[in-house]
Amino acid sequence: MTPASLNLPRIGIPWRTSQEESEQIRPKVQDYENAVREAGGEPVLLSLGAGAGLKEQLASLDGFVLPGSPADVEPKEYGAINKGKSEPPDLPRERTDRAILDHAFAEKKPVLAICYGCQLLNVYLGGTLLQDLRSETGTTMPHRKKDVWPVAFSDPKHDVRFEPGSRLAELAGESQAVVNSSHHQSVEQPGQQLRITGKANDGIVESVEWTGNENWVIGVQWHPERMPGDPLAQRLFSELVKAAKSAAKVGSSKP
């Protein structure tokens, strides 16, 4: 830690996958780290194998980003069976995310949950998932590169419409935005006290927000860390860091 970073909000980010951590494959997780730095926070990469030491580490952090992952949440966790479309789960990642959410909700620390992270957040709060958008909903809208033929080089993009009065509508400054897309699962039924605040034109859920108390917890299905220069993407990370600053002040005032 450098002297310049001493007063920056510390934002915990778990490794995306067990394999990436074991092989130290960093390019994709670095996108999240860079976005946090650009927003004025200090990213802290969290091991998926920290075990008993994780609890102490979480206590030193002010906010969290739950990143995307090529894995899918274990269907048993939301009362379903694998219909043959759900990718194998990464159980160390699931356990780490759940520990983060336990701590964040208990201590009122902000969370930005992205793609897989958004899905895990929903399941954590008792919600369910669509295991495969195309086969279960019949949508023809591209939500990932594989939905475009020939396979696209970059993520497809589409509109998202936000609910009036939601944090996302406020951050976007209007009722809709264009976002990138790289997923084949999404929220089906929202978890307890989780409000659906954004949908694509085909009805697929694209954002959710915690309504249980004043804590800043937002889940988005797109990848703002891969949208440099996009105003909404930048505001998502800057508002996370702002909320983390407030959480740090509250924490420092506790006896």
C-alpha positions as CSV (number, residue, x, y, z in Angstrom):
1,M,0.0,0.0,0.0
2,T,1.4,3.4,-1.0
3,P,0.9,6.6,1.0
4,A,-1.4,7.9,-1.7
5,S,-3.7,5.0,-1.3
6,L,-4.1,5.1,2.5
7,N,-7.3,7.2,2.3
8,L,-8.8,5.5,-0.7
9,P,-11.9,3.2,-0.2
10,R,-10.7,-0.4,-0.4
11,I,-12.9,-2.4,-2.8
12,G,-12.7,-6.2,-2.6
13,I,-12.9,-8.2,-5.8
14,P,-12.8,-12.0,-5.8
15,W,-11.0,-13.8,-8.5
16,R,-13.4,-14.7,-11.4
17,T,-12.6,-18.4,-11.3
18,S,-10.6,-20.9,-9.4
19,Q,-8.6,-21.7,-12.6
20,E,-7.7,-18.1,-13.3
21,E,-6.4,-17.8,-9.7
22,S,-4.4,-21.0,-9.7
23,E,-2.8,-20.1,-13.1
24,Q,-2.6,-16.4,-12.3
25,I,-4.5,-15.4,-15.5
26,R,-5.1,-11.7,-14.9
27,P,-6.3,-9.9,-18.0
28,K,-10.1,-10.1,-17.3
29,V,-10.0,-9.5,-13.6
30,Q,-7.7,-6.5,-14.3
31,D,-10.6,-4.8,-16.1
32,Y,-12.4,-4.7,-12.7
33,E,-9.3,-3.5,-10.9
34,N,-8.7,-0.8,-13.5
35,A,-12.4,0.4,-13.3
36,V,-12.2,0.7,-9.5
37,R,-8.9,2.6,-9.7
38,E,-10.3,5.0,-12.3
39,A,-13.2,5.6,-10.0
40,G,-11.0,6.6,-7.1
41,G,-10.9,3.3,-5.2
42,E,-8.2,0.8,-4.2
43,P,-8.9,-2.6,-5.6
44,V,-8.1,-5.6,-3.4
45,L,-8.0,-9.0,-5.1
46,L,-9.6,-11.7,-2.9
47,S,-8.5,-15.3,-3.0
48,L,-11.1,-18.0,-3.6
49,G,-9.2,-20.2,-1.2
50,A,-8.7,-17.9,1.8
51,G,-10.7,-20.0,4.1
52,A,-10.8,-18.8,7.7
53,G,-8.7,-15.8,6.9
54,L,-11.3,-14.4,4.5
55,K,-13.5,-13.1,7.4
56,E,-10.7,-10.9,8.8
57,Q,-9.8,-9.7,5.3
58,L,-13.4,-8.7,4.5
59,A,-13.5,-6.6,7.7
60,S,-10.7,-4.4,6.3
61,L,-12.6,-3.6,3.1
62,D,-15.1,-0.8,2.4
63,G,-17.1,-2.2,-0.6
64,F,-17.1,-5.0,-3.1
65,V,-17.4,-5.9,-6.8
66,L,-18.7,-9.4,-7.6
67,P,-17.4,-10.0,-11.1
68,G,-18.5,-12.1,-14.0
69,S,-17.5,-15.7,-14.6
70,P,-17.8,-18.4,-17.2
71,A,-19.2,-20.7,-14.5
72,D,-22.9,-20.8,-13.6
73,V,-24.5,-20.8,-10.2
74,E,-25.3,-24.4,-9.0
75,P,-29.0,-24.9,-9.9
76,K,-29.6,-26.8,-6.6
77,E,-29.0,-23.5,-4.9
78,Y,-32.2,-22.1,-6.3
79,G,-34.3,-25.3,-6.1
80,A,-33.8,-26.4,-9.7
81,I,-32.0,-29.2,-11.5
82,N,-29.5,-28.7,-14.3
83,K,-31.5,-28.8,-17.5
84,G,-28.3,-29.5,-19.5
85,K,-27.7,-25.8,-20.4
86,S,-26.1,-24.7,-17.1
87,E,-22.3,-24.6,-17.0
88,P,-20.4,-26.4,-14.2
89,P,-20.4,-24.4,-11.0
90,D,-17.2,-23.0,-9.5
91,L,-17.9,-23.8,-5.8
92,P,-15.0,-21.9,-4.3
93,R,-16.2,-18.8,-6.1
94,E,-19.8,-19.4,-4.9
95,R,-18.6,-19.8,-1.3
96,T,-16.5,-16.6,-1.5
97,D,-19.3,-14.5,-3.0
98,R,-21.7,-15.7,-0.3
99,A,-19.2,-14.9,2.5
100,I,-18.8,-11.4,0.9
101,L,-22.6,-10.9,0.8
102,D,-23.0,-12.1,4.4
103,H,-20.5,-9.5,5.5
104,A,-21.7,-6.7,3.2
105,F,-25.3,-7.0,4.3
106,A,-24.4,-7.3,8.0
107,E,-22.1,-4.3,7.9
108,K,-24.0,-2.2,5.3
109,K,-21.2,-2.1,2.8
110,P,-21.9,-1.4,-0.9
111,V,-21.8,-4.1,-3.6
112,L,-21.7,-3.8,-7.4
113,A,-22.6,-7.3,-8.7
114,I,-21.8,-7.9,-12.4
115,C,-23.2,-10.6,-14.7
116,Y,-22.5,-13.9,-12.8
117,G,-22.2,-11.7,-9.7
118,C,-25.7,-10.4,-10.3
119,Q,-27.1,-13.9,-10.7
120,L,-25.4,-15.1,-7.5
121,L,-26.7,-12.0,-5.6
122,N,-30.2,-12.9,-6.7
123,V,-29.9,-16.6,-5.7
124,Y,-28.3,-15.5,-2.4
125,L,-31.5,-13.6,-1.6
126,G,-33.8,-16.5,-2.5
127,G,-34.4,-15.7,-6.2
128,T,-34.3,-18.1,-9.2
129,L,-32.5,-18.0,-12.6
130,L,-33.3,-18.7,-16.2
131,Q,-30.7,-21.4,-17.1
132,D,-30.6,-20.6,-20.8
133,L,-32.3,-17.5,-22.2
134,R,-32.8,-18.7,-25.8
135,S,-34.3,-22.2,-25.0
136,E,-36.4,-21.0,-22.1
137,T,-37.8,-17.7,-23.4
138,G,-37.5,-18.0,-27.2
139,T,-35.7,-14.7,-27.4
140,T,-33.8,-14.0,-30.7
141,M,-32.0,-10.9,-29.3
142,P,-28.3,-11.6,-29.1
143,H,-27.1,-11.6,-25.4
144,R,-23.6,-13.0,-26.1
145,K,-21.2,-13.5,-29.0
146,K,-22.4,-17.1,-29.6
147,D,-25.9,-15.7,-30.4
148,V,-24.5,-14.0,-33.5
149,W,-23.5,-15.9,-36.6
150,P,-20.7,-15.8,-37.6
151,V,-19.6,-15.4,-34.0
152,A,-19.0,-11.7,-33.2
153,F,-15.6,-10.4,-32.3
154,S,-17.0,-8.1,-29.7
155,D,-19.9,-8.2,-27.3
156,P,-23.3,-7.5,-28.9
157,K,-25.1,-4.4,-27.6
158,H,-28.7,-3.6,-26.9
159,D,-31.0,-1.2,-25.1
160,V,-32.0,-1.4,-21.5
161,R,-35.0,0.4,-20.1
162,F,-34.9,1.5,-16.5
163,E,-37.8,1.8,-14.0
164,P,-38.6,5.4,-13.1
165,G,-37.2,6.4,-9.7
166,S,-34.5,3.6,-9.7
167,R,-30.9,4.2,-9.0
168,L,-30.0,3.1,-12.5
169,A,-32.4,5.6,-14.1
170,E,-30.8,8.3,-11.9
171,L,-27.3,7.2,-12.9
172,A,-28.2,6.9,-16.6
173,G,-29.8,10.3,-16.5
174,E,-32.7,9.0,-18.6
175,S,-35.0,6.0,-18.9
176,Q,-32.7,3.8,-21.1
177,A,-29.2,3.1,-22.1
178,V,-27.2,1.0,-24.5
179,V,-25.1,-1.7,-22.8
180,N,-22.9,-4.6,-23.9
181,S,-24.0,-8.2,-23.3
182,S,-22.2,-11.4,-22.6
183,H,-24.5,-13.9,-20.8
184,H,-26.9,-16.8,-21.3
185,Q,-28.6,-16.8,-17.9
186,S,-30.5,-14.1,-16.1
187,V,-32.8,-13.4,-13.2
188,E,-36.1,-15.2,-13.3
189,Q,-37.8,-14.5,-10.0
190,P,-36.1,-11.7,-8.0
191,G,-34.8,-12.5,-4.5
192,Q,-36.3,-11.0,-1.3
193,Q,-36.3,-7.2,-1.2
194,L,-34.6,-7.1,-4.6
195,R,-36.3,-4.9,-7.2
196,I,-36.0,-5.5,-10.9
197,T,-35.1,-2.0,-12.3
198,G,-34.0,-2.7,-15.8
199,K,-35.0,-4.9,-18.7
200,A,-33.9,-5.4,-22.3
201,N,-36.5,-5.0,-25.0
202,D,-37.2,-8.8,-25.0
203,G,-38.1,-8.7,-21.3
204,I,-34.8,-10.2,-20.0
205,V,-33.9,-8.8,-16.6
206,E,-30.8,-6.5,-16.9
207,S,-30.6,-4.9,-13.5
208,V,-31.7,-5.3,-9.9
209,E,-31.4,-3.1,-6.8
210,W,-31.6,-3.9,-3.0
211,T,-34.6,-2.2,-1.3
212,G,-34.2,-3.7,2.2
213,N,-32.5,-0.6,3.7
214,E,-30.3,2.3,2.5
215,N,-27.3,0.1,1.7
216,W,-26.1,0.6,-1.9
217,V,-26.4,-2.8,-3.6
218,I,-26.8,-3.0,-7.4
219,G,-26.7,-5.9,-9.8
220,V,-26.2,-5.5,-13.5
221,Q,-26.2,-8.1,-16.2
222,W,-23.9,-6.3,-18.5
223,H,-20.2,-5.6,-18.2
224,P,-19.5,-1.9,-17.3
225,E,-15.8,-2.8,-16.6
226,R,-15.5,-3.4,-20.4
227,M,-17.1,-0.1,-21.4
228,P,-14.3,2.5,-20.9
229,G,-15.5,6.0,-21.5
230,D,-19.2,5.1,-21.2
231,P,-20.9,7.6,-18.8
232,L,-23.2,5.1,-17.1
233,A,-20.4,2.5,-16.7
234,Q,-18.2,5.2,-15.1
235,R,-21.0,6.4,-12.8
236,L,-21.6,2.8,-11.6
237,F,-18.1,2.5,-10.3
238,S,-17.8,6.0,-9.0
239,E,-21.1,5.7,-7.1
240,L,-19.8,2.4,-5.6
241,V,-16.6,4.1,-4.5
242,K,-18.6,7.0,-3.1
243,A,-20.8,4.6,-1.1
244,A,-17.7,2.8,0.1
245,K,-16.3,6.1,1.4
246,S,-19.5,6.6,3.4
247,A,-19.3,3.0,4.7
248,A,-15.7,3.6,5.8
249,K,-16.7,6.7,7.7
250,V,-19.4,4.9,9.5
251,G,-17.1,2.0,10.3
252,S,-14.4,4.3,11.7
253,S,-16.9,6.0,14.0
254,K,-18.0,2.7,15.7
255,P,-16.7,2.2,19.2
